[in-house]
Each structure stands twice: as structure tokens, then as C-alpha cells.
Amino acid sequence: QLQAYGGGLVQAGGSLRVSCAASGSIASINAMGWYRQAPGKQRELVAVITRGGSTNYADSVKDRFTISRDNAKNTVYLQMNSLKPEDTAVYYCNAELRTYASTFYDDYWGQGTLVTVSS
């Protein structure tokens, strides 16, 4: 249902954009977001955006990362600037969505995309 792409290797101070598209029999999507999990650490919230465009960021990425979405394309983006080695992690997209087969919203996860920041 969720396909993430755009990860890769970048030098510290560089930029990268990851994207995540939701597909399938989707009736509606509420919040969409990005989480990350570094080796040996728990998964943490990076940024979230509501259907109306309100955003929330982890303190560690504020003023460096920007989350956005295209509701017509069921796609969420994460623009990452001024990357640091500590941003290295697998980035997972998340969406709270309802399919046509369901009457309630549920959480869906993408497969993750690896972002590696070299020093």
C-alpha cells in the first residue's frame, strides 16, 4: 500500500528528498508521516502532516527537514537539508488511511528506505 523511495548516500551538509506513495483501493488518508530507526535504536517520529497541511517535527530535525504532501497523488515527501551523520537511519513512511473495504482508519507502513550520511 505504501512505497517509499529516494534514500541513498549523502555527505554531511548535503540534501536528500524521500517520497512515499500510497496506492490501492484508498478511500481517504488522514495524517501521513515519516519515522526513522537507526541501528540499535528504537523507531522515532521525524515529522507528521495532517490532511489539512498542519505539521509537527521532532526537535532534532526542526529547521532542517520539511514534510509536505500531495493529496491528489496520495504522496508524502520529506526534504532533508543540512544532513548530519546522526540522521543515518532507515526511514519509514506511515499513513492513517481508510480503504473502500473498511469503515475505519488504520495505520499503514512503507517498507523503509535507507538514508546514510557520511562525515
C-alpha positions in Angstrom: 0.0 0.0 0.0 2.9 2.4 0.8 6.0 2.5 -1.3 8.9 4.6 -0.1 11.8 5.6 -2.3 14.6 8.2 -2.6 17.1 7.1 0.1 20.7 6.9 -0.5 24.2 8.0 0.5 24.9 11.7 1.0 27.8 13.7 2.6 27.2 15.6 5.8 25.7 19.0 5.0 24.0 17.7 1.9 20.4 17.3 1.0 18.1 14.4 0.1 14.4 14.0 -0.6 12.5 10.9 0.2 9.0 10.2 -1.1 6.2 7.8 -0.3 3.2 7.0 -2.4 0.1 5.2 -1.2 -1.7 3.1 -3.7 -4.5 0.7 -3.9 -8.2 1.0 -3.0 -7.8 4.1 -0.9 -10.9 6.0 0.2 -9.3 8.6 2.4 -6.0 9.4 4.1 -5.7 11.4 7.4 -2.2 12.0 8.7 0.9 11.0 6.9 4.3 10.9 8.4 7.9 9.8 8.5 9.7 7.8 11.2 13.2 6.6 11.3 15.1 3.8 13.0 18.9 4.0 13.5 20.9 0.8 14.2 20.4 -0.3 17.8 17.8 2.4 18.5 14.0 2.5 18.6 11.9 3.9 15.8 11.2 7.5 16.3 8.9 10.1 14.8 10.6 12.5 12.4 7.7 14.5 11.1 3.9 14.3 10.5 1.5 16.2 8.4 -2.3 16.3 8.5 -4.6 16.2 5.6 -5.0 19.9 6.0 -1.3 20.6 6.0 -0.5 21.1 9.7 2.9 19.8 10.5 4.9 18.6 13.5 8.6 17.8 13.7 11.0 16.2 16.1 13.2 18.7 17.7 16.3 17.1 16.2 15.2 17.9 12.7 13.4 21.2 13.1 14.6 23.9 10.7 16.4 21.3 8.6 13.7 18.9 7.4 10.4 19.8 5.6 7.4 17.5 5.2 4.9 18.0 2.6 2.2 16.1 0.8 0.3 16.0 -2.5 -3.3 14.8 -1.6 -4.1 14.3 -5.3 -1.3 11.8 -5.6 -1.6 10.3 -2.1 2.1 11.1 -1.7 4.1 12.4 1.2 7.6 13.9 0.9 10.4 14.6 3.3 13.0 17.2 2.2 16.1 16.8 4.3 18.7 19.6 4.3 21.9 20.1 6.3 22.1 16.4 6.9 24.2 15.1 9.8 25.7 11.6 10.3 23.3 11.1 13.2 20.4 11.3 10.6 21.6 8.0 9.3 18.7 5.6 9.6 16.1 3.6 7.8 13.2 6.0 7.1 9.7 4.6 7.2 6.6 6.3 5.9 3.3 6.0 7.7 -0.3 6.8 6.8 -3.5 6.6 8.6 -5.9 5.6 5.8 -9.2 4.0 5.1 -9.7 1.7 2.2 -13.1 1.3 0.4 -13.4 -2.1 2.0 -13.3 -0.6 5.5 -15.3 1.7 7.6 -12.4 2.8 9.9 -8.9 4.2 9.6 -5.9 2.0 10.2 -2.1 2.6 10.2 -0.1 1.5 7.2 3.7 1.4 6.9 6.0 1.6 4.0 9.0 -0.8 3.6 11.6 1.7 4.6 14.3 3.4 2.7 17.9 3.7 4.0 19.5 7.1 4.3 23.2 7.2 5.1 25.0 10.4 5.9 28.8 10.2 5.7 31.0 12.5 7.8 
